Amino acid sequence: MRRRSALLATIAMLAGLAGSVARAADPDALWKIVTNACVPHELDGSGGRPCALVDIVHGYTVLKDLVGRTQFLMIPIARLGGIESPQLLAPGAPPYWADAWAARVFVSARAGRTLPDDDIGLAINAVSGRSQNQFHIHIDCIRQDVRAVLHDEQTLIGEAWSPLRVPFDGHTYLARRIAQPTLDGVDPFRLLADGVAAARADMGHATLVLTANVTPSGQDDFILLADQADAATGDRGNGEELLDHACALAHAD
């Protein structure tokens, strides 16, 4: 029985690795999953599998990523490129960040306990920092060191973009506060494009990370981080690097 269990575990592990390789090799893998499986299964009443959520009305899905125990992706139902897509800055663009933030409940479910909002991070990578052609926002735990730095620096982060004093993985991120407790009416893409000229000129090389913040007064708001890919310095614009796909915070005291 033990040998059989070990064999089944090995087969499952290899299947997962094969799926990871296949997704990395096919830049349209996410799009195919959404359009060929999740949406049809939702429409035929079989529950949207393999997606955790298919919201036909609001036009997005939530899918468990192959990487990590707690990582999910928010993926639009419509065909859409990444952060470089001009549709994201068009009037009336869907509130994809708010949709992704609402999906943080799936991270907590996989973690086995309700995580505080400042344990959660959202990220979208630059063109050079992603493997998939379909727009997606990563949803997972934030790295412990990132949360600690943002907590220490929060009184210096205002509602205008400014460099963080502490770099992450050798990259200096810009930071700004979103001084409200929800993302209602907030568009991080617009905040970046309107506030950082270099990003607006080349949105495809920008990356964004969002996390909640608990102020000294006990009120919740948000901190938005941005970086710009730079081949000369080896910066791929991979804001996902600030997330922790092992979700160490789920096990912290």
NUVEX-736516 format. One record per atom (N, C-alpha, C, O): atom name; y, z, x. Coordinates in steps of 0.001 Angstrom, whole numbers, padded with zeros to 6 digits. Layout:
% residues N
atomo  Y  Z  X
CA  Y  Z  X
...
//
This chain:
% residues 253
atomo  Y  Z  X
N  -001203  000000  000825
CA  000000  000000  000000
C  001262  000000  000865
O  002232  -000700  000577
N  001223  000808  001942
CA  002390  000845  002835
C  002619  -000507  003492
O  003751  -000973  003617
N  001500  -001138  003915
CA  001628  -002452  004551
C  002206  -003473  003567
O  003045  -004300  003926
N  001733  -003392  002308
CA  002229  -004334  001298
C  003722  -004104  001046
O  004485  -005062  000925
N  004138  -002834  000967
CA  005551  -002522  000743
C  006403  -003009  001891
O  007491  -003548  001688
N  005897  -002815  003112
CA  006641  -003273  004289
C  006766  -004786  004293
O  007809  -005337  004645
N  005658  -005468  003886
CA  005688  -006928  003845
C  006701  -007423  002821
O  007458  -008356  003088
N  006712  -006786  001634
CA  007662  -007181  000602
C  009093  -006950  001050
O  009978  -007758  000767
N  009322  -005839  001755
CA  010665  -005555  002254
C  011098  -006597  003273
O  012253  -007021  003294
N  010151  -007005  004124
CA  010466  -008027  005136
C  010782  -009361  004475
O  011724  -010050  004866
N  009979  -009725  003456
CA  010234  -010973  002736
C  011606  -010944  002086
O  012340  -011931  002140
N  011960  -009817  001470
CA  013268  -009693  000815
C  014391  -009822  001828
O  015407  -010468  001571
N  014194  -009189  002998
CA  015217  -009260  004043
C  015398  -010699  004522
O  016523  -011175  004670
N  014278  -011390  004763
CA  014355  -012774  005230
C  014983  -013679  004176
O  015727  -014601  004509
N  014685  -013416  002905
CA  015289  -014204  001830
C  016790  -014013  001812
O  017550  -014961  001611
N  017218  -012750  002029
CA  018651  -012490  002078
C  019316  -013181  003247
O  020414  -013723  003119
N  018638  -013160  004402
CA  019186  -013844  005572
C  019248  -015345  005344
O  020212  -015997  005744
N  018229  -015892  004706
CA  018224  -017322  004418
C  019374  -017684  003493
O  020027  -018713  003666
N  019616  -016817  002498
CA  020720  -017060  001586
C  022050  -017005  002295
O  022944  -017800  002007
N  022194  -016061  003234
CA  023437  -015954  004003
C  023673  -017202  004832
O  024786  -017726  004886
N  022608  -017676  005483
CA  022733  -018877  006308
C  023078  -020079  005447
O  023923  -020896  005813
N  022410  -020183  004285
CA  022659  -021320  003398
C  024096  -021332  002923
O  024729  -022386  002875
N  024626  -020147  002564
CA  025990  -020087  002094
C  026959  -020470  003201
O  027922  -021200  002964
N  026708  -019983  004398
CA  027586  -020308  005524
C  027537  -021796  005836
O  028543  -022383  006234
N  026362  -022412  005656
CA  026209  -023826  005988
C  026800  -024733  004919
O  027178  -025866  005217
N  026886  -024264  003691
CA  027401  -025060  002579
C  028749  -024504  002145
O  028786  -023465  001485
N  029851  -025150  002487
CA  031168  -024628  002129
C  031463  -024659  000634
O  032478  -024122  000191
N  030579  -025285  -000147
CA  030745  -025312  -001595
C  029756  -024397  -002312
O  029577  -024501  -003526
N  029112  -023501  -001559
CA  028080  -022650  -002144
C  028629  -021781  -003277
O  027998  -021668  -004327
N  029793  -021171  -003076
CA  030349  -020305  -004131
C  030666  -021112  -005381
O  030383  -020677  -006497
N  031250  -022283  -005193
CA  031578  -023122  -006332
C  030323  -023508  -007106
O  030329  -023509  -008337
N  029256  -023832  -006400
CA  028009  -024223  -007061
C  027401  -023052  -007833
O  026875  -023233  -008931
N  027476  -021865  -007260
CA  026941  -020689  -007951
C  027687  -020461  -009260
O  027076  -020223  -010302
N  029014  -020536  -009195
CA  029825  -020287  -010385
C  029612  -021357  -011444
O  029352  -021051  -012607
N  029723  -022613  -011032
CA  029712  -023702  -012022
C  028311  -024100  -012481
O  028143  -024588  -013599
N  027294  -023893  -011619
CA  025931  -024308  -011987
C  025075  -023179  -012535
O  024039  -023420  -013153
N  025513  -021937  -012305
CA  024692  -020807  -012742
C  025476  -019818  -013604
O  025155  -019627  -014777
N  026495  -019193  -013029
CA  027163  -018093  -013738
C  027757  -018521  -015073
O  027503  -017891  -016100
N  028543  -019584  -015061
CA  029195  -020017  -016304
C  028179  -020517  -017328
O  028241  -020093  -018482
N  027238  -021408  -016957
CA  026236  -021832  -017952
C  025428  -020672  -018523
O  025127  -020654  -019717
N  025076  -019705  -017680
CA  024291  -018569  -018166
C  025107  -017678  -019094
O  024566  -017091  -020031
N  026407  -017577  -018833
CA  027261  -016821  -019737
C  027369  -017537  -021082
O  027319  -016902  -022136
N  027517  -018841  -021039
CA  027686  -019611  -022274
C  026422  -019680  -023117
O  026488  -019802  -024340
N  025240  -019599  -022440
CA  024001  -019649  -023231
C  023498  -018260  -023630
O  022421  -018117  -024208
N  024301  -017242  -023309
CA  023972  -015890  -023753
C  023047  -015118  -022850
O  022574  -014047  -023229
N  022773  -015632  -021657
CA  021853  -014930  -020757
C  022565  -014041  -019750
O  021948  -013592  -018784
N  023844  -013778  -019953
CA  024516  -012719  -019207
C  025269  -013110  -017964
O  025718  -012228  -017232
N  025429  -014381  -017688
CA  026261  -014781  -016554
C  025618  -014629  -015199
O  026303  -014772  -014186
N  024332  -014344  -015133
CA  023694  -014166  -013835
C  023822  -015427  -012972
O  023836  -016535  -013507
N  023915  -015276  -011654
CA  023849  -014037  -010876
C  025181  -013294  -010756
O  025255  -012295  -010041
N  026225  -013751  -011431
CA  027506  -013047  -011371
C  027408  -011699  -012085
O  026655  -011544  -013046
N  028174  -010742  -011603
CA  028250  -009444  -012261
C  029137  -009507  -013492
O  028988  -008709  -014417
N  030067  -010467  -013499
CA  030992  -010627  -014620
C  031422  -012080  -014694
O  031724  -012707  -013679
N  031445  -012602  -015908
CA  032016  -013926  -016165
C  033011  -013762  -017312
O  032616  -013489  -018445
N  034282  -013926  -017021
CA  035332  -013794  -018030
C  035841  -015199  -018360
O  036731  -015729  -017695
N  035257  -015780  -019391
CA  035615  -017136  -019775
C  037069  -017202  -020241
O  037784  -018153  -019924
N  037500  -016202  -020985
CA  038854  -016201  -021549
C  039908  -016225  -020455
O  040870  -016990  -020530
N  039729  -015390  -019441
CA  040724  -015284  -018367
C  040396  -016154  -017156
O  041173  -016220  -016204
N  039254  -016813  -017197
CA  038971  -017840  -016219
C  038552  -017377  -014842
O  038943  -017984  -013844
N  037758  -016306  -014761
CA  037298  -015877  -013444
C  035928  -015214  -013536
O  035475  -014813  -014608
N  035288  -015115  -012379
CA  033993  -014462  -012266
C  034053  -013408  -011166
O  034957  -013409  -010331
N  033073  -012512  -011185
CA  032907  -011525  -010111
C  031460  -011623  -009646
O  030529  -011494  -010441
N  031285  -011850  -008358
CA  029962  -012083  -007785
C  029701  -011106  -006655
O  030571  -010886  -005813
N  028509  -010515  -006625
CA  028110  -009685  -005488
C  027929  -010586  -004270
O  027177  -011559  -004315
N  028619  -010258  -003189
CA  028483  -011043  -001969
C  027161  -010714  -001286
O  026626  -009618  -001456
N  026638  -011654  -000519
CA  025409  -011421  000235
C  025604  -010422  001364
O  024653  -009773  001800
N  026838  -010302  001836
CA  027134  -009414  002966
C  027558  -008044  002451
O  028467  -007938  001627
N  026897  -006995  002938
CA  027294  -005638  002603
C  026706  -005140  001292
O  026309  -005918  000424
N  026664  -003828  001180
CA  026108  -003192  -000021
C  027085  -003186  -001177
O  026680  -003210  -002339
N  028383  -003153  -000862
CA  029376  -002910  -001908
C  030371  -004053  -002076
O  031276  -003951  -002904
N  030232  -005130  -001320
CA  031228  -006195  -001364
C  031022  -007144  -002546
O  029914  -007615  -002804
N  032123  -007410  -003256
CA  032130  -008381  -004348
C  033218  -009408  -004093
O  034118  -009193  -003280
N  033124  -010521  -004793
CA  034113  -011589  -004711
C  034628  -011897  -006111
O  033849  -011989  -007060
N  035947  -012056  -006237
CA  036547  -012577  -007460
C  036745  -014071  -007254
O  037447  -014489  -006333
N  036126  -014875  -008112
CA  036121  -016334  -007959
C  036575  -016973  -009266
O  035971  -016719  -010308
N  037619  -017792  -009238
CA  038039  -018476  -010465
C  036962  -019430  -010976
O  036145  -019937  -010208
N  036978  -019660  -012273
CA  036075  -020637  -012874
C  036562  -022052  -012570
O  035757  -022962  -012374
N  037892  -022234  -012531
CA  038461  -023544  -012223
C  038302  -023857  -010741
O  038298  -022953  -009905
N  038172  -025130  -010423
CA  038105  -025552  -009024
C  039461  -025313  -008378
O  040483  -025799  -008862
N  039463  -024567  -007289
CA  040722  -024181  -006647
C  040474  -023952  -005172
O  039495  -023306  -004799
N  041356  -024478  -004323
CA  041255  -024208  -002894
C  041669  -022767  -002595
O  041683  -021925  -003493
N  042001  -022488  -001355
CA  042314  -021132  -000958
C  043787  -020793  -001034
O  044511  -021301  -001891
N  044223  -019936  -000135
CA  045579  -019415  -000151
C  046621  -020522  000015
O  047793  -020329  -000309
N  046196  -021668  000515
CA  047110  -022790  000719
C  047386  -023575  -000561
O  048255  -024447  -000564
N  046673  -023290  -001642
CA  046788  -024073  -002868
C  048171  -023911  -003501
O  048575  -022784  -003788
N  048905  -025000  -003727
CA  050234  -024896  -004330
C  050197  -024344  -005747
O  051200  -023815  -006227
N  049050  -024458  -006431
CA  048938  -023926  -007794
C  049181  -022422  -007838
O  049600  -021888  -008865
N  048916  -021737  -006722
CA  049065  -020281  -006701
C  050528  -019850  -006787
O  050818  -018723  -007186
N  051441  -020730  -006418
CA  052866  -020407  -006471
C  053547  -021063  -007673
O  054765  -020965  -007826
N  052775  -021721  -008512
CA  053341  -022379  -009695
C  053669  -021338  -010767
O  052999  -020309  -010853
N  054683  -021595  -011575
CA  054996  -020672  -012680
C  053783  -020478  -013584
O  053088  -021433  -013928
N  053547  -019242  -013956
CA  052431  -018952  -014845
C  051070  -018963  -014187
O  050053  -019039  -014877
N  051027  -018888  -012855
CA  049734  -018845  -012157
C  048934  -017623  -012616
O  049523  -016569  -012860
N  047615  -017737  -012739
CA  046803  -016601  -013196
C  046958  -015382  -012291
O  047205  -015523  -011094
N  046815  -014189  -012861
CA  046967  -012946  -012084
C  045690  -012590  -011328
O  045039  -011588  -011622
N  045347  -013420  -010358
CA  044057  -013241  -009694
C  043947  -011906  -008962
O  042863  -011326  -008907
N  045044  -011411  -008402
CA  044977  -010126  -007704
C  044709  -008989  -008678
O  043931  -008083  -008379
N  045346  -009032  -009836
CA  045090  -007999  -010848
C  043646  -008078  -011331
O  043006  -007051  -011557
N  043130  -009304  -011491
CA  041735  -009470  -011895
C  040791  -008897  -010839
O  039817  -008218  -011165
N  041091  -009178  -009577
CA  040249  -008661  -008492
C  040326  -007142  -008420
O  039320  -006471  -008185
N  041518  -006608  -008622
CA  041678  -005150  -008562
C  040890  -004476  -009690
O  040294  -003418  -009486
N  040887  -005082  -010865
CA  040119  -004520  -011977
C  038624  -004493  -011655
O  037891  -003649  -012170
N  038175  -005413  -010806
CA  036754  -005503  -010456
C  036314  -004459  -009440
O  035145  -004431  -009054
N  037227  -003604  -009002
CA  036846  -002559  -008029
C  035797  -001611  -008600
O  035121  -000912  -007845
N  035652  -001580  -009922
CA  034638  -000715  -010531
C  033237  -001091  -010068
O  032350  -000239  -010018
N  033032  -002356  -009730
CA  031716  -002787  -009257
C  031431  -002224  -007866
O  030283  -001919  -007540
N  032469  -002088  -007053
CA  032302  -001479  -005727
C  031865  -000031  -005878
O  030936  000416  -005206
N  032536  000702  -006763
CA  032167  002102  -006998
C  030738  002212  -007517
O  029992  003108  -007123
N  030366  001301  -008398
CA  029001  001354  -008951
C  027966  001187  -007855
O  026953  001885  -007841
N  028214  000269  -006942
CA  027273  000050  -005840
C  027316  001201  -004838
O  026310  001499  -004195
N  028478  001850  -004700
CA  028604  002985  -003784
C  027927  004229  -004337
O  027601  005146  -003583
N  027714  004267  -005639
CA  027043  005406  -006244
C  027970  006513  -006674
O  027520  007564  -007130
N  029275  006287  -006533
CA  030250  007269  -007014
C  031598  006580  -007199
O  031853  005523  -006621
N  032446  007187  -008006
CA  033756  006615  -008243
C  034630  006827  -007015
O  034938  007962  -006650
N  035024  005738  -006388
CA  035831  005821  -005173
C  037310  005903  -005536
O  037752  005238  -006472
N  038081  006713  -004806
CA  039526  006726  -005022
C  040099  005337  -004774
O  039561  004569  -003977
N  041181  005024  -005454
CA  041748  003687  -005323
C  042160  003367  -003899
O  042104  002206  -003493
N  042575  004370  -003125
CA  042988  004067  -001759
C  041805  003924  -000804
O  041994  003757  000401
N  040586  003990  -001341
CA  039385  003652  -000563
C  039046  002161  -000685
O  038182  001658  000034
N  039720  001468  -001584
CA  039388  000078  -001919
C  040403  -000878  -001310
O  041592  -000569  -001244
N  039936  -002031  -000868
CA  040826  -003072  -000360
C  040457  -004432  -000921
O  039292  -004707  -001209
N  041459  -005274  -001070
CA  041266  -006677  -001437
C  041758  -007540  -000285
O  042712  -007168  000399
N  041132  -008670  -000062
CA  041560  -009546  001033
C  041284  -011002  000708
O  040281  -011343  000081
N  042202  -011849  001151
CA  041969  -013298  001131
C  042260  -013822  002526
O  043286  -013494  003122
N  041359  -014633  003039
CA  041470  -015125  004410
C  042240  -016439  004479
O  042337  -017178  003498
N  042781  -016709  005659
CA  043399  -017998  005931
C  042322  -019086  005984
O  041128  -018788  006016
N  042753  -020332  005993
CA  041816  -021457  006099
C  040904  -021283  007307
O  039700  -021523  007219
N  041472  -020869  008428
CA  040703  -020726  009666
C  039813  -019492  009672
O  038994  -019332  010578
N  039955  -018618  008681
CA  039173  -017390  008650
C  038162  -017346  007528
O  037645  -016276  007204
N  037865  -018496  006922
CA  036941  -018506  005798
C  035884  -019592  005987
O  036061  -020527  006767
N  034786  -019445  005257
CA  033690  -020413  005335
C  033518  -021200  004044
O  032745  -022158  004010
N  034228  -020813  002970
CA  034044  -021422  001664
C  035290  -022164  001196
O  036415  -021744  001466
N  035073  -023277  000490
CA  036181  -024073  -000009
C  036753  -023554  -001321
O  037911  -023821  -001639
N  035955  -022816  -002085
CA  036429  -022314  -003374
C  037199  -021007  -003172
O  036757  -020122  -002439
N  038340  -020901  -003821
CA  039169  -019688  -003773
C  038334  -018447  -004088
O  037528  -018454  -005018
N  038527  -017402  -003321
CA  037882  -016128  -003612
C  038645  -014996  -002935
O  039201  -015162  -001850
N  038660  -013864  -003588
CA  039250  -012647  -003037
C  038127  -011646  -002792
O  037333  -011360  -003689
N  038066  -011117  -001577
CA  037071  -010108  -001224
C  037481  -008751  -001792
O  038653  -008376  -001757
N  036497  -008025  -002315
CA  036722  -006705  -002905
C  035714  -005753  -002282
O  034508  -005940  -002443
N  036187  -004736  -001574
CA  035251  -003814  -000926
C  036005  -002566  -000495
O  037190  -002409  -000791
N  035312  -001692  000198
CA  035962  -000514  000771
C  036905  -000943  001896
O  036657  -001930  002589
N  037973  -000198  002062
CA  038878  -000412  003182
C  038306  000336  004391
O  037595  001327  004226
N  038606  -000123  005575
CA  038167  000596  006771
C  038834  001958  006844
O  039991  002107  006452
N  038114  002950  007341
CA  038655  004300  007442
C  039892  004357  008327
O  040863  005039  007998
N  039859  003640  009451
CA  041005  003688  010357
C  042232  003022  009742
O  043362  003445  009988
N  042009  001981  008944
CA  043118  001307  008277
C  043747  002244  007255
O  044969  002367  007180
N  042905  002899  006475
CA  043436  003842  005482
C  044214  004959  006157
O  045263  005371  005662
N  043711  005455  007284
CA  044393  006539  007986
C  045757  006100  008504
O  046738  006834  008384
N  045818  004897  009083
CA  047096  004397  009603
C  048094  004206  008471
O  049251  004608  008593
N  047663  003602  007378
CA  048580  003361  006269
C  049063  004669  005658
O  050211  004761  005223
N  048207  005674  005620
CA  048640  006984  005130
C  049697  007580  006051
O  050694  008131  005584
N  049478  007470  007360
CA  050436  008025  008322
C  051762  007271  008317
O  052820  007861  008537
N  051699  005968  008066
CA  052890  005116  008154
C  053595  004908  006812
O  054614  004219  006756
N  053078  005480  005749
CA  053553  005100  004418
C  055037  005366  004202
O  055688  004624  003465
N  055585  006399  004820
CA  057009  006680  004612
C  057891  005644  005310
O  059083  005557  005018
N  057320  004857  006228
CA  058074  003822  006940
C  057929  002457  006283
O  058606  001503  006668
N  057049  002362  005295
CA  056800  001078  004636
C  057638  001000  003366
O  057439  001770  002426
N  058573  000063  003353
CA  059447  -000098  002204
C  059130  -001359  001426
O  058060  -001946  001587
N  060066  -001774  000580
CA  059849  -002942  -000272
C  060346  -004232  000372
O  060589  -005221  -000319
N  060494  -004220  001668
CA  060766  -005435  002447
C  059704  -005511  003539
O  059244  -004483  004036
N  059320  -006722  003909
CA  058292  -006898  004922
C  058779  -006413  006282
O  059895  -006717  006703
N  057929  -005658  006956
CA  058239  -005223  008322
C  056929  -005027  009077
O  055905  -004739  008458
N  056939  -005179  010424
CA  055691  -005048  011191
C  055192  -003602  011197
O  055976  -002663  011334
N  053907  -003442  011050
CA  053315  -002125  011256
C  053384  -001761  012742
O  053251  -002623  013611
N  053590  -000502  013011
CA  053672  -000082  014413
C  052306  -000096  015088
O  052210  -000210  016310
N  051258  000019  014290
CA  049897  000088  014832
C  049168  -001215  014517
O  049021  -001564  013346
N  048705  -001944  015540
CA  047956  -003187  015274
C  046521  -002884  014880
O  045996  -001813  015185
N  045899  -003818  014211
CA  044484  -003724  013878
C  043749  -004857  014579
O  044071  -006030  014388
N  042767  -004502  015386
CA  041982  -005491  016131
C  042878  -006420  016946
O  042596  -007610  017085
N  043961  -005858  017481
CA  044872  -006632  018307
C  045860  -007482  017536
O  046627  -008232  018141
N  045861  -007384  016197
CA  046745  -008203  015369
C  047806  -007323  014712
O  047483  -006301  014107
N  049049  -007715  014828
CA  050137  -006973  014203
C  050357  -007504  012791
O  050765  -008651  012605
N  050089  -006676  011819
CA  050269  -007050  010425
C  051667  -006676  009944
O  052239  -005674  010372
N  052199  -007492  009056
CA  053389  -007120  008309
C  052952  -006290  007111
O  051852  -006466  006587
N  053826  -005384  006686
CA  053493  -004533  005543
C  054689  -004417  004618
O  055837  -004475  005059
N  054416  -004253  003345
CA  055445  -003949  002371
C  054813  -003166  001228
O  053616  -003270  000962
N  055643  -002390  000568
CA  055185  -001573  -000548
C  055372  -002320  -001869
O  056336  -003065  -002045
N  054447  -002111  -002779
CA  054603  -002530  -004163
C  054767  -001246  -004957
O  053787  -000571  -005272
N  055993  -000917  -005275
CA  056327  000415  -005795
C  056114  000528  -007296
O  057050  000787  -008052
N  054870  000330  -007715
CA  054501  000555  -009109
C  053013  000870  -009149
O  052274  000482  -008243
N  052565  001569  -010190
CA  051178  002050  -010214
C  050149  001021  -010639
O  048950  001276  -010525
N  050582  -000144  -011130
CA  049651  -001210  -011510
C  050140  -002523  -010899
O  051238  -002603  -010349
N  049301  -003541  -011009
CA  049678  -004865  -010518
C  050208  -005754  -011637
O  050325  -006967  -011466
N  050523  -005162  -012764
CA  051069  -005937  -013878
C  052368  -006617  -013450
O  053302  -005961  -012990
N  052414  -007928  -013606
CA  053614  -008677  -013265
C  053836  -008879  -011781
O  054875  -009404  -011380
N  052877  -008472  -010953
CA  053015  -008584  -009494
C  052186  -009765  -008998
O  051023  -009913  -009374
N  052776  -010593  -008167
CA  052079  -011724  -007569
C  052203  -011642  -006048
O  053227  -012044  -005496
N  051180  -011130  -005363
CA  051255  -011016  -003904
C  051513  -012343  -003199
O  052180  -012361  -002165
N  051003  -013454  -003728
CA  051282  -014749  -003109
C  052780  -015048  -003131
O  053346  -015520  -002145
N  053401  -014772  -004250
CA  054839  -014992  -004374
C  055622  -014030  -003484
O  056617  -014425  -002876
N  055188  -012780  -003401
CA  055863  -011820  -002528
C  055828  -012286  -001074
O  056801  -012125  -000338
N  054700  -012863  -000669
CA  054582  -013351  000699
C  055460  -014581  000910
O  056229  -014644  001869
N  055343  -015551  000019
CA  056082  -016804  000178
C  057589  -016585  000123
O  058342  -017234  000850
N  058031  -015663  -000747
CA  059467  -015417  -000892
C  060029  -014507  000191
O  061236  -014489  000431
N  059140  -013744  000849
CA  059631  -012752  001800
C  059384  -013070  003255
O  059997  -012455  004128
N  058499  -014016  003547
CA  058160  -014339  004940
C  058257  -015853  005112
O  057381  -016597  004670
N  059327  -016293  005757
CA  059589  -017737  005867
C  058456  -018469  006570
O  058091  -019574  006167
N  057897  -017873  007611
CA  056819  -018532  008356
C  055589  -018739  007479
O  054899  -019752  007598
N  055319  -017787  006606
CA  054177  -017913  005715
C  054420  -019005  004681
O  053538  -019821  004412
N  055603  -019019  004110
CA  055889  -020040  003102
C  055763  -021448  003682
O  055322  -022374  003002
N  056153  -021595  004936
CA  056076  -022906  005582
C  054637  -023309  005882
O  054354  -024490  006084
N  053728  -022338  005913
CA  052343  -022639  006290
C  051414  -021607  005647
O  050802  -020790  006336
N  051320  -021660  004315
CA  050531  -020662  003595
C  049046  -020729  003970
O  048340  -019726  003877
N  048580  -021886  004386
CA  047176  -022024  004733
C  046737  -021155  005900
O  045555  -020837  006030
N  047680  -020773  006747
CA  047343  -019924  007884
C  047694  -018458  007651
O  047655  -017646  008575
N  048037  -018129  006406
CA  048356  -016734  006072
C  047116  -016022  005548
O  046197  -016643  005014
N  047114  -014719  005712
CA  046072  -013884  005132
C  046742  -012669  004513
O  047752  -012184  005022
N  046183  -012181  003419
CA  046753  -011044  002695
C  045686  -009985  002448
O  044524  -010293  002185
N  046116  -008730  002540
CA  045245  -007591  002240
C  046032  -006629  001358
O  047205  -006359  001616
N  045393  -006123  000333
CA  046055  -005178  -000570
C  045194  -003941  -000732
O  043972  -004029  -000842
N  045851  -002779  -000745
CA  045147  -001536  -001013
C  046084  -000584  -001740
O  047305  -000738  -001691
N  045509  000389  -002406
CA  046309  001384  -003101
C  046831  002417  -002111
O  046315  002569  -001004
N  047854  003108  -002540
CA  048484  004114  -001701
C  048816  005319  -002577
O  049275  005174  -003710
N  048579  006499  -002035
CA  048964  007728  -002728
C  050162  008307  -002000
O  050046  008709  -000842
N  051304  008355  -002655
CA  052542  008810  -002034
C  052544  010326  -001881
O  051745  011008  -002522
N  053435  010869  -001037
CA  053511  012332  -000886
C  053761  013055  -002205
O  053366  014210  -002362
N  054414  012386  -003155
CA  054674  013007  -004455
C  053464  012949  -005377
O  053487  013489  -006483
N  052395  012283  -004907
CA  051183  012196  -005697
C  051116  010991  -006606
O  050140  010829  -007338
N  052130  010139  -006580
CA  052139  008939  -007402
C  051445  007793  -006676
O  051530  007670  -005455
N  050767  006968  -007438
CA  050072  005826  -006847
C  050967  004590  -006837
O  051703  004329  -007789
N  050889  003838  -005745
CA  051457  002496  -005708
C  050557  001664  -004792
O  049394  002015  -004593
N  051072  000576  -004236
CA  050236  -000309  -003434
C  050927  -000657  -002127
O  052153  -000621  -002025
N  050120  -000993  -001133
CA  050607  -001535  000131
C  049977  -002906  000327
O  048768  -003082  000182
N  050819  -003865  000656
CA  050386  -005245  000884
C  050580  -005572  002355
O  051651  -005333  002912
N  049555  -006114  002979
CA  049581  -006472  004393
C  049442  -007985  004535
O  048754  -008630  003744
N  050094  -008540  005540
CA  050014  -009979  005785
C  049943  -010253  007275
O  050507  -009519  008087
N  049251  -011309  007617
CA  049150  -011765  009000
C  049126  -013286  008975
O  048843  -013896  007944
N  049426  -013893  010118
CA  049430  -015344  010236
C  048470  -015743  011347
O  048563  -015235  012465
N  047554  -016647  011042
CA  046605  -017106  012058
C  047343  -017731  013226
O  048364  -018398  013055
N  046810  -017504  014416
CA  047418  -018041  015632
C  046299  -018355  016620
O  045733  -017450  017234
N  045985  -019632  016770
CA  044883  -020033  017652
C  045129  -019619  019089
O  044182  -019341  019825
N  046390  -019575  019499
CA  046719  -019238  020888
C  046317  -017817  021237
O  046000  -017525  022390
N  046327  -016932  020251
CA  045980  -015531  020505
C  044602  -015165  019964
O  044180  -014013  020052
N  043905  -016152  019406
CA  042585  -015888  018851
C  042607  -015219  017493
O  041586  -014703  017038
N  043767  -015221  016837
CA  043898  -014615  015513
C  043532  -015668  014470
O  044251  -016653  014303
N  042416  -015464  013770
CA  041929  -016434  012791
C  042508  -016218  011397
O  042160  -016943  010466
N  043384  -015236  011244
CA  043925  -014955  009918
C  042860  -014435  008972
O  042776  -014847  007815
N  042055  -013529  009483
CA  040901  -013013  008747
C  041192  -011594  008278
O  040720  -010629  008879
N  041981  -011466  007192
CA  042307  -010145  006678
C  041093  -009358  006243
O  041140  -008131  006153
N  040009  -010055  005975
CA  038759  -009386  005615
C  038315  -008403  006687
O  037536  -007490  006413
N  038815  -008589  007920
CA  038451  -007676  009005
C  038880  -006238  008716
O  038355  -005305  009322
N  039818  -006051  007807
CA  040287  -004704  007478
C  039423  -004026  006416
O  039636  -002859  006086
N  038455  -004758  005887
CA  037509  -004172  004945
C  036271  -003686  005684
O  035954  -004154  006778
N  035585  -002743  005066
CA  034389  -002164  005667
C  033199  -002474  004773
O  033001  -001826  003745
N  032409  -003466  005166
CA  031289  -003874  004334
C  030114  -002888  004404
O  029131  -003047  003681
N  030211  -001880  005266
CA  029244  -000778  005254
C  029724  000363  004387
O  028962  001280  004079
N  031003  000310  003984
CA  031618  001292  003075
C  031382  002727  003535
O  030823  003544  002803
N  031814  003019  004753
CA  031652  004372  005295
C  032369  005417  004435
O  031938  006568  004369
N  033460  005019  003780
CA  034198  005984  002955
C  033370  006498  001781
O  033656  007568  001243
N  032363  005759  001388
CA  031502  006226  000294
C  030708  007460  000688
O  030243  008217  -000164
N  030558  007652  002002
CA  029761  008774  002498
C  030640  009844  003146
O  030131  010854  003633
N  031967  009626  003154
CA  032869  010600  003764
C  033058  011781  002818
O  032945  011655  001598
N  033347  012921  003414
CA  033596  014130  002606
C  034939  014033  001916
O  035328  014949  001192
//
